[in-house]
C-alpha cells in the first residue's frame, strides 16, 4: 500500500492522516460549499445592480437567492435545522457579498446579527418557532433600534412597551430601518414596561402579520441605496412571551451579540467592497487594452496601488484578530476587548473608504469618477462614505477615549 494504514481494534481502517487532516478536509469542503452559496447570491445581486442602484430599491432577487441557498440560516445551529455557521463564516460570506454590492452584504450581516440574538436569548416556545422558520429560509429579520432623539445609542429607548396579562403593545417610530419594508419579522427595542430609566430596554420580536407597518418618509441617500432603509411607523400587539432575553436587560444582548457581530459583520462588508474595487482596478490595469492607457511603471501609480493594498491588509488583520476572539468566547466587558472591537469598526470604516478614494486618484477621471466605469469606484466610494456615519466614529472615539483612561498600562488582550 502506498498510504500507511492499520487495523484498529474494531477492524476499521485507520490512515496515518489522523483526525486533524480529516477535520481540515471537512472544514475546507464546508467553506467551499458556503462560498458557492454566497457566490450565487452575489451573481444575482450583480445582475440587478443597475436597477436597485437607480431606484434605491430593495434587492428582492438577492434576498430570494438567500432564501433558496439557505444563507439566512447561516448562524442557526445544525441541531435546529440550520447551517451551523461560525463567526468566521459570517465574515467570509459578508466579504463575498460585499465585493458585489455593499448594500446586500450589510442586509445579510445585519440579519445574521438578529438571528444570533434569537439563537442565544430567545426562550421556548418562541425560539423553536423562529429557528424552524429561519432554517427554512422563511424569515428575513430587520431590526428596529433607531429612535429620534437618541442618535445611535443602543442602550436607550424612549418608546414605552405596554404590557397586559397576555400581550405586549407596540407603538414605535424608527427614522431608519434597513430592509424593514421587506422584512418577515422584526426585533424591536422599547422601554421596558417596568422601567425607571431610559436604559431599561427590552427587545421584542414581532411577526409582520402581527403589525401594521407604515412608511413615514423616503429613502434617497448618496450611497447604500439598495438597503432601502426607510423610516417606519410600527404598531401592533404580540404575545407576552415574545421578549428576547429578560425585560430591561437588552444591554446584555448588545454586549454579547449586537455589538460584536455588528462591528465584525459591517467591517467584513466594507472590506469586501473595497477589495472588490481594488481587484477590478487591477484587472483593468493588467488587461492588454489597459496597459496601453496606463503606465504600469509609473512610481505614482505603483505607490497608490501599494497604499490601497496596505490599508486593506491592515483592516483584514484586525478583522481576523477580532473574529478569533469572538469565536473564542472573549469577555467583551473588559476594557481592552471593548477598545479592540470599537477600533475595528473605526479602522475599517476609515481605511476601506480611504483605499477606494486613493484608487480614484490612481486611475483618474474616466475610470475613477464616472459611473459607467467597470471599476465601479464611484459607487464603492459613495457606499463606503456611510461607514464612518453608521454608528458614528465620533461617538466611538469618545467612548474609546474614556476607555483609554481606564487602561493606563496600555494592555492588549
C-alpha positions as CSV (number, residue, x, y, z in Angstrom):
1,X,0.0,0.0,0.0
2,X,1.2,3.5,-0.8
3,X,-0.6,5.0,2.2
4,X,0.1,4.0,5.7
5,X,-2.9,2.2,7.2
6,X,-3.5,-0.1,10.2
7,X,-6.5,-2.0,11.6
8,X,-8.0,-0.6,14.7
9,X,-9.4,-2.8,17.4
10,X,-12.9,-2.7,15.8
11,X,-11.5,-3.7,12.4
12,X,-11.9,-0.3,10.7
13,X,-9.0,1.0,8.6
14,X,-7.2,4.0,10.1
15,X,-4.9,6.0,7.9
16,X,-1.9,7.9,9.2
17,X,-3.6,11.2,8.1
18,X,-5.2,11.3,11.5
19,X,-8.2,13.3,12.7
20,X,-6.6,16.7,12.2
21,X,-6.3,16.0,8.4
22,X,-9.9,14.8,8.2
23,X,-11.2,17.8,10.2
24,X,-9.3,20.1,7.9
25,X,-10.7,18.4,4.8
26,X,-14.3,18.7,6.2
27,X,-13.7,22.3,7.1
28,X,-12.4,23.1,3.6
29,X,-15.3,21.3,2.0
30,X,-17.7,23.2,4.2
31,X,-16.1,26.5,3.4
32,X,-16.2,25.8,-0.3
33,X,-19.9,25.0,0.0
34,X,-20.7,28.3,1.8
35,X,-18.6,30.2,-0.8
36,X,-20.7,28.7,-3.6
37,X,-23.9,29.7,-1.8
38,X,-22.5,33.2,-1.3
39,X,-21.3,33.4,-4.9
40,X,-24.8,32.5,-6.2
41,X,-26.3,35.4,-4.2
42,X,-23.5,37.7,-5.4
43,X,-24.2,36.9,-9.0
44,X,-27.9,37.6,-8.6
45,X,-27.1,40.9,-6.8
46,X,-24.8,42.0,-9.7
47,X,-27.5,41.1,-12.3
48,X,-29.9,43.6,-10.7
49,X,-27.3,46.1,-9.5
50,X,-28.2,48.8,-12.0
51,X,-31.9,48.6,-11.2
52,X,-31.5,48.7,-7.4
53,X,-28.9,51.4,-7.5
54,X,-31.0,53.6,-9.9
55,X,-34.3,53.2,-8.0
56,X,-32.8,52.9,-4.4
57,X,-35.0,49.7,-4.3
58,X,-34.6,46.7,-2.0
59,X,-32.6,43.8,-3.6
60,X,-35.6,41.4,-3.7
61,X,-33.9,39.0,-6.1
62,X,-30.8,38.7,-3.9
63,X,-33.0,38.1,-0.9
64,X,-34.8,35.3,-2.8
65,X,-31.5,33.7,-3.5
66,X,-30.5,34.0,0.2
67,X,-33.7,32.1,0.9
68,X,-33.0,29.5,-1.8
69,X,-29.4,28.9,-0.7
70,X,-30.5,29.0,3.0
71,X,-27.8,31.6,3.8
72,X,-30.5,33.2,6.0
73,X,-29.9,30.2,8.3
74,X,-26.2,30.6,8.4
75,X,-25.9,31.0,12.2
76,X,-28.8,28.7,13.1
77,X,-27.4,25.6,14.8
78,X,-27.4,22.4,12.7
79,X,-29.4,20.7,15.5
80,X,-32.2,23.3,14.7
81,X,-32.0,22.7,11.0
82,X,-29.6,25.5,10.1
83,X,-26.2,25.6,8.5
84,X,-24.4,25.8,11.9
85,X,-22.1,28.6,10.7
86,X,-19.5,30.4,12.8
87,X,-18.4,34.0,13.0
88,X,-15.6,33.1,10.5
89,X,-18.3,32.0,8.1
90,X,-20.2,35.3,8.7
91,X,-17.0,37.2,7.8
92,X,-16.3,35.1,4.7
93,X,-19.8,35.3,3.3
94,X,-20.2,39.1,4.0
95,X,-16.9,39.8,2.2
96,X,-18.0,37.8,-0.8
97,X,-21.3,39.7,-0.9
98,X,-19.6,43.0,-0.4
99,X,-17.5,42.5,-3.5
100,X,-20.7,42.5,-5.5
101,X,-22.9,45.0,-3.6
102,X,-22.2,46.5,-0.2
103,X,-26.0,47.0,0.4
104,X,-26.6,43.3,0.0
105,X,-23.7,42.4,2.3
106,X,-25.0,44.8,5.0
107,X,-28.5,43.4,4.7
108,X,-27.1,39.9,5.2
109,X,-24.8,40.8,8.1
110,X,-27.5,42.6,10.0
111,X,-29.9,39.7,9.5
112,X,-27.3,37.4,11.0
113,X,-26.9,39.7,14.0
114,X,-30.6,39.4,14.6
115,X,-30.7,35.6,14.1
116,X,-27.9,35.1,16.6
117,X,-29.8,37.1,19.2
118,X,-32.7,34.7,18.8
119,X,-30.4,31.7,18.9
120,X,-28.7,32.9,22.1
121,X,-31.5,34.6,24.0
122,X,-35.0,33.6,22.8
123,X,-36.9,31.2,25.1
124,X,-39.3,28.3,24.3
125,X,-41.6,28.2,22.5
126,X,-40.6,31.3,20.6
127,X,-37.1,30.1,20.0
128,X,-38.1,26.8,18.3
129,X,-40.8,28.5,16.2
130,X,-38.4,31.2,14.9
131,X,-35.4,28.9,14.3
132,X,-37.6,26.5,12.3
133,X,-38.7,29.4,10.1
134,X,-35.1,30.7,9.8
135,X,-33.8,27.2,8.8
136,X,-36.4,27.0,6.1
137,X,-35.5,30.4,4.7
138,X,-38.9,31.8,5.6
139,X,-37.7,34.5,7.9
140,X,-35.8,37.6,6.9
141,X,-35.2,39.7,10.0
142,X,-34.9,43.5,10.3
143,X,-34.0,45.5,13.4
144,X,-35.8,48.5,14.8
145,X,-33.3,50.1,17.1
146,X,-33.0,53.7,15.8
147,X,-35.2,56.3,17.5
148,X,-35.4,60.1,17.2
149,X,-33.7,62.0,20.0
150,X,-31.1,59.4,20.9
151,X,-28.8,59.1,17.9
152,X,-27.4,55.6,17.6
153,X,-27.4,54.9,21.3
154,X,-28.5,51.3,21.6
155,X,-28.7,51.4,25.4
156,X,-31.6,53.8,25.5
157,X,-35.2,53.8,24.3
158,X,-38.0,56.3,24.9
159,X,-40.9,54.5,23.3
160,X,-42.8,52.7,26.2
161,X,-43.6,49.0,25.8
162,X,-47.1,48.5,27.3
163,X,-47.8,45.1,28.9
164,X,-51.1,43.4,29.7
165,X,-51.6,40.0,31.2
166,X,-51.0,38.1,28.0
167,X,-49.8,40.7,25.4
168,X,-47.3,43.4,24.7
169,X,-48.4,46.5,22.8
170,X,-46.0,48.0,20.3
171,X,-46.2,51.6,19.1
172,X,-42.8,52.6,17.6
173,X,-41.4,55.0,15.1
174,X,-38.0,54.4,13.6
175,X,-36.2,57.0,11.5
176,X,-34.1,54.3,9.7
177,X,-34.9,50.6,9.4
178,X,-32.7,48.7,7.0
179,X,-34.8,46.3,4.9
180,X,-37.8,46.9,7.2
181,X,-40.2,47.3,4.3
182,X,-39.4,43.7,3.1
183,X,-38.8,42.0,6.5
184,X,-40.8,39.0,7.6
185,X,-40.1,39.7,11.2
186,X,-38.7,42.5,13.4
187,X,-36.6,42.7,16.6
188,X,-37.7,45.9,18.2
189,X,-36.1,47.8,21.1
190,X,-38.5,49.6,23.5
191,X,-38.5,51.0,27.1
192,X,-39.3,48.1,29.4
193,X,-42.8,48.1,31.0
194,X,-41.3,48.4,34.5
195,X,-38.5,50.8,33.5
196,X,-37.5,53.5,35.9
197,X,-34.8,54.9,33.5
198,X,-34.3,55.1,29.7
199,X,-31.6,52.5,29.7
200,X,-34.0,49.8,30.9
201,X,-34.6,48.5,27.4
202,X,-36.4,45.3,26.2
203,X,-36.0,43.6,22.9
204,X,-39.3,42.2,21.4
205,X,-39.9,40.0,18.4
206,X,-42.9,40.6,16.1
207,X,-44.1,38.8,13.0
208,X,-45.1,41.1,10.2
209,X,-48.6,39.7,10.3
210,X,-48.9,41.0,13.9
211,X,-48.1,44.6,13.0
212,X,-49.2,47.5,11.0
213,X,-46.1,48.7,9.2
214,X,-46.3,52.1,7.5
215,X,-43.6,54.1,5.7
216,X,-43.1,57.5,7.2
217,X,-40.9,59.1,4.6
218,X,-38.5,58.4,1.7
219,X,-35.1,56.8,1.2
220,X,-33.0,58.8,-1.2
221,X,-29.3,58.5,0.0
222,X,-26.0,59.2,-1.6
223,X,-24.9,55.5,-1.2
224,X,-26.1,52.3,0.3
225,X,-29.2,52.8,-1.8
226,X,-30.4,49.2,-2.0
227,X,-30.6,48.9,1.8
228,X,-33.9,50.7,1.3
229,X,-33.7,52.0,4.9
230,X,-37.0,53.8,5.1
231,X,-38.4,55.5,8.2
232,X,-41.2,53.3,9.6
233,X,-44.2,53.6,11.9
234,X,-44.9,50.2,13.6
235,X,-47.9,49.4,15.7
236,X,-49.4,46.1,16.9
237,X,-49.8,43.5,19.6
238,X,-47.7,40.4,20.3
239,X,-47.8,37.6,22.9
240,X,-46.1,38.3,26.2
241,X,-43.5,35.6,25.6
242,X,-42.1,37.4,22.6
243,X,-39.5,39.1,24.7
244,X,-35.9,38.2,23.7
245,X,-33.9,37.8,26.8
246,X,-35.1,39.5,30.0
247,X,-37.2,42.6,30.3
248,X,-35.0,45.6,30.7
249,X,-31.8,43.7,30.1
250,X,-31.1,44.4,26.4
251,X,-27.7,45.7,27.4
252,X,-26.6,42.0,27.8
253,X,-27.6,41.3,24.2
254,X,-25.8,44.4,23.0
255,X,-22.5,43.4,24.7
256,X,-22.5,39.8,23.7
257,X,-24.2,39.8,20.3
258,X,-25.3,43.1,18.8
259,X,-22.1,45.0,19.3
260,X,-19.5,42.3,18.3
261,X,-21.5,41.0,15.3
262,X,-22.4,44.4,14.1
263,X,-18.8,45.7,14.1
264,X,-17.4,42.4,12.6
265,X,-20.2,42.0,10.0
266,X,-20.1,45.6,8.9
267,X,-16.3,45.6,8.7
268,X,-16.4,42.4,6.6
269,X,-18.9,44.0,4.2
270,X,-16.8,47.2,3.9
271,X,-13.6,45.2,3.3
272,X,-15.3,43.1,0.7
273,X,-16.5,46.2,-1.1
274,X,-13.0,47.8,-1.0
275,X,-11.2,44.6,-2.0
276,X,-13.6,44.1,-4.9
277,X,-12.9,47.7,-6.1
278,X,-9.1,47.1,-5.9
279,X,-9.5,43.8,-7.8
280,X,-11.5,45.4,-10.6
281,X,-8.8,48.2,-10.9
282,X,-6.0,45.6,-11.1
283,X,-7.8,43.6,-13.8
284,X,-8.3,46.8,-15.7
285,X,-4.6,47.7,-15.5
286,X,-3.5,44.1,-16.4
287,X,-5.8,43.9,-19.4
288,X,-3.9,44.4,-22.7
289,X,-6.1,47.5,-23.5
290,X,-5.4,48.9,-20.0
291,X,-1.7,48.5,-20.5
292,X,-1.9,50.9,-23.4
293,X,-3.8,53.5,-21.4
294,X,-1.7,53.4,-18.2
295,X,2.0,53.5,-17.5
296,X,2.4,50.5,-15.3
297,X,6.0,51.6,-14.5
298,X,4.7,54.9,-13.0
299,X,6.0,55.3,-9.5
300,X,3.0,57.3,-8.5
301,X,0.6,54.6,-9.8
302,X,2.5,51.8,-8.1
303,X,2.7,53.7,-4.8
304,X,-1.1,54.3,-4.8
305,X,-1.8,50.7,-5.5
306,X,0.6,49.7,-2.7
307,X,-1.1,52.1,-0.2
308,X,-4.6,50.7,-1.1
309,X,-3.4,47.2,-0.5
310,X,-1.7,48.2,2.7
311,X,-4.9,49.7,4.0
312,X,-6.9,46.6,3.2
313,X,-4.3,44.2,4.7
314,X,-4.4,46.3,7.9
315,X,-8.2,46.0,8.1
316,X,-8.1,42.3,7.3
317,X,-5.6,41.6,10.0
318,X,-7.6,43.5,12.6
319,X,-10.8,41.9,11.4
320,X,-9.4,38.3,11.7
321,X,-7.9,39.1,15.1
322,X,-11.3,40.3,16.4
323,X,-13.1,37.4,14.8
324,X,-10.8,34.9,16.5
325,X,-11.5,36.5,19.9
326,X,-15.3,36.4,19.4
327,X,-15.1,32.8,18.3
328,X,-13.0,32.0,21.4
329,X,-15.7,33.4,23.7
330,X,-13.9,36.5,24.8
331,X,-15.5,38.5,27.6
332,X,-16.3,41.8,25.8
333,X,-16.9,43.6,29.1
334,X,-13.1,44.1,29.6
335,X,-11.6,47.4,28.6
336,X,-9.1,46.0,26.2
337,X,-11.8,44.0,24.4
338,X,-14.1,46.9,24.0
339,X,-11.3,49.1,22.6
340,X,-10.4,46.4,20.1
341,X,-14.0,46.0,18.9
342,X,-14.5,49.7,18.6
343,X,-11.2,50.2,16.9
344,X,-12.1,47.5,14.3
345,X,-15.1,49.5,13.3
346,X,-13.3,52.8,13.3
347,X,-10.4,51.5,11.3
348,X,-12.4,49.5,8.8
349,X,-14.7,52.5,8.1
350,X,-11.8,54.9,7.6
351,X,-9.3,52.7,5.8
352,X,-11.7,51.0,3.3
353,X,-13.1,54.3,2.2
354,X,-9.6,55.8,2.0
355,X,-8.4,52.9,-0.1
356,X,-11.1,53.4,-2.7
357,X,-10.6,57.2,-2.6
358,X,-6.9,56.6,-3.4
359,X,-7.8,54.3,-6.2
360,X,-9.9,57.0,-7.9
361,X,-6.8,59.2,-7.9
362,X,-4.8,56.3,-9.3
363,X,-6.9,55.6,-12.4
364,X,-8.2,59.2,-12.9
365,X,-11.4,60.7,-14.2
366,X,-12.5,58.1,-16.7
367,X,-12.2,55.0,-14.6
368,X,-12.3,56.6,-11.1
369,X,-15.1,59.2,-11.2
370,X,-17.6,58.2,-13.9
371,X,-20.5,55.9,-13.1
372,X,-20.1,53.7,-16.2
373,X,-16.5,52.6,-15.4
374,X,-16.2,48.8,-14.9
375,X,-14.2,49.5,-11.8
376,X,-17.4,50.8,-10.1
377,X,-15.2,53.0,-7.9
378,X,-17.7,55.8,-7.9
379,X,-20.4,53.6,-6.4
380,X,-18.0,52.0,-4.0
381,X,-16.9,55.4,-2.7
382,X,-20.5,56.5,-2.2
383,X,-21.4,53.3,-0.3
384,X,-18.3,53.4,1.9
385,X,-18.8,57.0,2.8
386,X,-21.6,55.8,5.0
387,X,-19.3,53.6,7.1
388,X,-18.0,56.3,9.4
389,X,-21.5,57.6,10.0
390,X,-23.1,54.1,10.6
391,X,-22.9,54.3,14.4
392,X,-20.7,57.4,14.2
393,X,-16.9,57.1,14.5
394,X,-17.0,60.3,16.5
395,X,-19.2,58.6,19.1
396,X,-16.9,55.6,19.3
397,X,-13.8,57.8,19.6
398,X,-15.4,59.5,22.6
399,X,-16.1,56.1,24.2
400,X,-12.6,54.9,23.4
401,X,-11.1,58.0,24.9
402,X,-12.8,57.2,28.2
403,X,-11.8,53.6,28.0
404,X,-8.2,54.6,27.4
405,X,-8.2,56.4,30.8
406,X,-9.2,53.1,32.4
407,X,-6.2,51.3,30.9
408,X,-3.2,53.4,31.8
409,X,-0.8,50.5,31.3
410,X,-2.0,50.0,27.7
411,X,-2.6,46.3,27.9
412,X,-3.6,44.2,24.9
413,X,-6.0,41.3,25.5
